[in-house]
Amino acid sequence: MKVNVFIPSLNAGPVWGEVLQALKQQTYPVNMFVLADSGSTDTTVFQALEAGFNIIPVAKKDFDHGGTRQKAISDYPDADIYVLLTQDAIPASKDTIAHIVQVFAERPEIGMAYGRQLPHRGATAPEAHARLFNYPAQTQIRGIEDASKYGIKTISCSNSFAAYRRTAFEEAGGFPSGTIMGEDVIVAGQMLLKGWKMAYVADACVYHSHDYTLRQEFERYFDIGVFHESNPWIFASFGTADREGFRYVKSELKYILKHQPLLLPKTFLSFFAKWLGYKLGLQHKKLSLKRKKQFSMFKGYWK
């Protein structure tokens, strides 16, 4: 199967060299590497060119989570599988891409797949827990029939490392423009509604984690709230996020108590920041444009 790899970038920093080195060592023969760069001022583009990437320049003001990725794919559509990575996701083995492509070869009903995320070395206990909770060691196949069991978790995925079958991707309408985040969730939901299935492939691993500040937690969950309010069909088709949220809180408290109990005060503050951000995001239409920009992580959405 012909595979193209797409990565959006902006000043990828020191980790970029590790990403490129890991991609160079992949055993699966990638047809084309494409970088959609939003005006990097460091060596991101130079390093990518040296590594054989095709470069798509994107004005920083025009970056759009879904639209930029869709433009990259539209410019280089000649592949059976589109693999999407972020600039800070480091393939954990030489077979990372091979493992995620394999599920498409073995199961023709799979429209998209996403891989397992492992915490970076030195990650905090909350970040390590987030990866363990959301990316377990067991592979899973999900379809629309699983919505009653998993709720909104049915279409949980991440474009930090995901892959899409071209035919299913096109049938689902591709990545939408003008969404604050969750372009991958939108495609996953549309695929499942059209009868495709999605896979979580536990053998396909990348190192990827973030140690967000409380402010960043608030901003990220504000954007999640905006995303959910703007896409009511997701709740209508797959259920709400409340049950999953409570399960996550219980699991994280148990993990922090065991591994780093001194972080409990910050953990409670983090829960509050996420809850407040999410609730305000759901009510964003009642806020002024100035407030929305202040509260949002992706401020360019509000232009």
C-alpha positions as CSV (number, residue, x, y, z in Angstrom):
1,M,0.0,0.0,0.0
2,K,1.3,3.4,-1.0
3,V,1.8,5.7,2.1
4,N,2.2,9.5,2.3
5,V,3.2,11.1,5.6
6,F,2.0,14.6,6.4
7,I,3.2,16.9,9.3
8,P,2.1,20.5,10.0
9,S,4.9,22.5,11.6
10,L,5.9,25.8,13.2
11,N,9.3,26.1,14.9
12,A,9.5,22.4,15.8
13,G,12.6,22.9,18.0
14,P,15.1,20.4,19.3
15,V,12.8,17.4,19.2
16,W,12.5,17.8,15.4
17,G,15.8,16.1,14.8
18,E,14.7,13.1,16.8
19,V,11.5,12.9,14.8
20,L,13.3,13.0,11.5
21,Q,15.9,10.5,12.6
22,A,13.1,8.1,13.7
23,L,11.2,8.6,10.4
24,K,14.4,7.9,8.4
25,Q,14.8,4.5,10.2
26,Q,11.3,3.3,9.4
27,T,11.2,-0.2,7.8
28,Y,8.0,0.6,5.8
29,P,8.8,2.3,2.5
30,V,7.1,5.7,2.6
31,N,6.2,7.1,-0.8
32,M,6.3,10.8,0.2
33,F,6.9,13.0,3.2
34,V,5.1,16.4,3.2
35,L,5.6,19.3,5.6
36,A,3.0,22.0,5.8
37,D,5.0,24.8,7.5
38,S,3.4,27.9,9.0
39,G,6.4,30.3,8.8
40,S,9.1,28.6,10.9
41,T,12.0,30.9,11.8
42,D,14.2,28.2,13.1
43,T,15.8,25.3,11.2
44,T,12.6,23.2,10.9
45,V,12.2,23.6,7.1
46,F,16.0,23.3,6.4
47,Q,16.1,20.0,8.3
48,A,13.0,18.7,6.5
49,L,14.4,19.6,3.1
50,E,17.6,17.7,4.0
51,A,15.5,14.7,5.0
52,G,13.7,14.7,1.6
53,F,10.4,16.4,2.6
54,N,8.2,18.2,0.1
55,I,7.4,21.7,1.7
56,I,4.1,23.5,1.6
57,P,4.4,27.0,2.9
58,V,1.4,28.2,4.9
59,A,1.0,31.8,6.1
60,K,0.9,31.7,9.9
61,K,-2.3,33.8,9.9
62,D,-3.9,31.2,7.6
63,F,-3.2,28.1,9.7
64,D,-6.2,26.0,10.3
65,H,-6.1,22.6,12.1
66,G,-8.3,20.9,9.5
67,G,-7.8,23.2,6.5
68,T,-4.0,23.1,6.6
69,R,-3.9,19.3,6.8
70,Q,-6.5,19.0,4.0
71,K,-4.5,21.4,1.7
72,A,-1.4,19.2,2.2
73,I,-3.3,16.1,1.3
74,S,-5.0,17.7,-1.6
75,D,-1.6,18.8,-3.0
76,Y,-0.2,15.3,-2.6
77,P,-3.2,12.9,-2.8
78,D,-1.5,10.0,-4.6
79,A,-1.4,7.3,-1.9
80,D,-3.6,4.6,-0.4
81,I,-3.0,5.6,3.2
82,Y,-2.5,9.1,4.6
83,V,-0.4,9.1,7.8
84,L,-0.7,12.2,10.0
85,L,1.9,13.2,12.6
86,T,2.6,16.2,14.7
87,Q,6.1,17.8,14.8
88,D,6.7,16.5,18.4
89,A,5.6,12.9,18.0
90,I,8.6,10.6,17.8
91,P,8.1,7.1,16.3
92,A,9.1,4.7,19.1
93,S,10.4,1.9,16.9
94,K,11.5,1.2,13.3
95,D,8.2,-0.6,12.7
96,T,5.8,2.2,13.9
97,I,4.5,3.0,10.5
98,A,4.5,-0.6,9.4
99,H,2.3,-1.6,12.3
100,I,-0.3,1.1,11.7
101,V,-0.4,0.3,7.9
102,Q,-0.8,-3.4,8.6
103,V,-4.3,-3.0,10.0
104,F,-5.5,-1.5,6.8
105,A,-4.0,-4.4,4.7
106,E,-5.6,-7.0,7.0
107,R,-9.0,-5.5,7.5
108,P,-10.7,-3.8,4.5
109,E,-13.4,-2.4,6.7
110,I,-11.0,-0.1,8.6
111,G,-11.3,3.5,7.5
112,M,-8.9,5.1,9.9
113,A,-6.5,4.1,12.7
114,Y,-4.5,5.8,15.4
115,G,-1.5,4.7,17.3
116,R,-0.4,4.4,20.9
117,Q,1.2,7.5,22.6
118,L,3.9,6.9,25.2
119,P,5.0,9.7,27.6
120,H,8.3,11.4,26.8
121,R,11.2,10.6,29.2
122,G,10.8,12.7,32.3
123,A,7.1,13.2,31.9
124,T,5.1,14.2,35.0
125,A,2.8,11.7,36.7
126,P,-0.4,13.4,35.4
127,E,1.0,13.2,31.8
128,A,2.1,9.6,32.2
129,H,-1.3,8.7,33.5
130,A,-3.1,10.5,30.6
131,R,-1.1,8.3,28.1
132,L,-1.8,5.1,30.1
133,F,-5.5,5.9,30.4
134,N,-6.2,7.0,26.8
135,Y,-3.7,4.7,25.1
136,P,-3.8,1.2,26.7
137,A,-1.7,-1.8,25.6
138,Q,-4.6,-3.6,23.9
139,T,-5.6,-3.0,20.2
140,Q,-9.2,-2.3,19.7
141,I,-11.6,-2.1,16.7
142,R,-14.7,0.2,17.1
143,G,-17.7,0.8,14.9
144,I,-21.0,2.7,15.2
145,E,-22.5,-0.3,17.0
146,D,-20.2,0.3,19.9
147,A,-21.6,3.8,20.7
148,S,-23.9,2.5,23.3
149,K,-21.0,0.9,25.1
150,Y,-18.2,3.5,24.7
151,G,-20.2,6.7,24.2
152,I,-18.1,9.6,22.9
153,K,-15.0,7.4,23.5
154,T,-16.0,5.5,20.4
155,I,-14.5,8.1,18.1
156,S,-11.6,9.0,20.4
157,C,-8.4,9.4,18.3
158,S,-5.5,11.8,17.8
159,N,-3.8,13.3,14.8
160,S,-0.5,13.3,16.6
161,F,-0.3,9.8,15.1
162,A,-3.2,8.7,12.9
163,A,-3.7,7.1,9.5
164,Y,-6.6,7.2,7.0
165,R,-7.6,5.0,4.1
166,R,-7.9,7.3,1.1
167,T,-11.3,6.0,-0.1
168,A,-12.9,6.2,3.4
169,F,-11.3,9.7,4.0
170,E,-12.8,11.0,0.8
171,E,-16.2,9.4,1.5
172,A,-16.2,11.1,4.9
173,G,-15.5,14.5,3.3
174,G,-11.9,14.9,4.4
175,F,-10.8,17.4,7.0
176,P,-13.1,20.3,7.6
177,S,-11.9,23.9,7.5
178,G,-12.8,26.3,10.3
179,T,-12.9,24.0,13.2
180,I,-11.1,25.0,16.4
181,M,-9.8,21.5,16.9
182,G,-10.9,17.9,16.5
183,E,-10.7,17.6,12.8
184,D,-9.7,13.9,13.3
185,V,-12.7,13.3,15.5
186,I,-15.0,14.8,12.9
187,V,-13.6,12.5,10.2
188,A,-13.8,9.4,12.5
189,G,-17.4,10.2,13.4
190,Q,-18.4,10.6,9.7
191,M,-16.6,7.4,8.8
192,L,-18.4,5.4,11.4
193,L,-21.7,6.9,10.5
194,K,-21.1,5.7,6.9
195,G,-20.4,2.1,8.0
196,W,-16.6,2.1,8.3
197,K,-14.7,1.0,11.4
198,M,-11.7,2.5,13.2
199,A,-8.8,0.9,14.9
200,Y,-6.6,1.7,17.8
201,V,-3.3,0.0,17.1
202,A,-1.4,-0.5,20.3
203,D,1.7,-1.9,18.6
204,A,2.2,1.3,16.6
205,C,3.8,3.7,19.1
206,V,5.1,7.2,19.3
207,Y,6.5,9.2,22.1
208,H,4.2,12.2,22.7
209,S,3.2,14.1,25.8
210,H,2.8,17.6,27.1
211,D,3.3,19.1,30.6
212,Y,0.6,21.8,30.4
213,T,0.4,24.6,32.9
214,L,-2.9,25.3,34.6
215,R,-3.5,28.1,32.2
216,Q,-2.9,25.9,29.2
217,E,-5.2,23.2,30.7
218,F,-7.9,25.8,31.0
219,E,-7.3,27.0,27.4
220,R,-7.3,23.6,25.9
221,Y,-10.5,22.5,27.6
222,F,-12.1,25.8,26.6
223,D,-11.4,24.9,23.0
224,I,-12.8,21.4,23.6
225,G,-16.0,22.9,24.9
226,V,-16.2,25.2,21.8
227,F,-15.6,22.2,19.6
228,H,-18.4,20.1,21.3
229,E,-20.9,23.0,21.2
230,S,-20.1,23.6,17.5
231,N,-20.6,19.9,16.6
232,P,-23.9,18.8,18.3
233,W,-24.2,15.9,15.9
234,I,-21.3,14.2,17.8
235,F,-23.3,14.1,21.1
236,A,-26.4,13.1,19.2
237,S,-24.7,10.2,17.5
238,F,-22.2,9.0,20.2
239,G,-23.3,10.4,23.6
240,T,-21.8,12.9,26.0
241,A,-18.4,13.2,27.6
242,D,-19.6,13.3,31.3
243,R,-19.3,9.6,32.1
244,E,-15.8,9.3,30.6
245,G,-14.8,12.5,32.4
246,F,-15.7,11.0,35.8
247,R,-13.9,7.8,35.0
248,Y,-10.8,9.7,34.1
249,V,-10.8,11.8,37.3
250,K,-11.1,8.6,39.5
251,S,-8.3,6.9,37.6
252,E,-5.9,9.9,37.8
253,L,-6.5,10.4,41.5
254,K,-5.6,6.8,42.2
255,Y,-2.5,7.0,40.0
256,I,-1.2,10.3,41.5
257,L,-1.8,8.9,45.1
258,K,0.4,5.9,44.2
259,H,3.2,7.6,42.2
260,Q,3.5,11.2,43.2
261,P,1.1,12.2,46.1
262,L,2.7,15.6,46.5
263,L,1.1,16.6,43.2
264,L,-2.4,16.1,44.6
265,P,-3.1,19.8,45.2
266,K,-2.0,20.7,41.7
267,T,-4.1,17.8,40.4
268,F,-7.2,19.2,42.0
269,L,-6.5,22.6,40.6
270,S,-6.0,21.0,37.2
271,F,-9.4,19.3,37.4
272,F,-11.0,22.7,38.2
273,A,-9.2,24.5,35.4
274,K,-10.3,21.8,32.9
275,W,-13.9,21.8,34.2
276,L,-14.2,25.6,34.1
277,G,-12.6,25.9,30.7
278,Y,-14.9,23.2,29.3
279,K,-18.0,24.7,30.7
280,L,-17.1,28.2,29.5
281,G,-16.3,26.8,26.1
282,L,-19.8,25.2,25.9
283,Q,-21.2,28.7,26.6
284,H,-18.8,30.6,24.3
285,K,-21.6,32.3,22.3
286,K,-22.4,34.3,25.4
287,L,-18.8,35.7,25.7
288,S,-17.3,38.7,23.9
289,L,-14.7,38.1,21.2
290,K,-12.1,39.6,23.5
291,R,-12.9,37.0,26.2
292,K,-12.9,34.1,23.7
293,K,-9.4,35.0,22.5
294,Q,-8.2,35.3,26.1
295,F,-9.6,31.9,27.0
296,S,-8.6,30.0,23.9
297,M,-5.4,28.1,23.2
298,F,-5.9,28.4,19.4
299,K,-6.5,32.1,19.3
300,G,-6.2,32.3,15.5
301,Y,-9.7,30.6,15.3
302,W,-11.3,33.8,16.5
303,K,-10.0,36.1,13.8
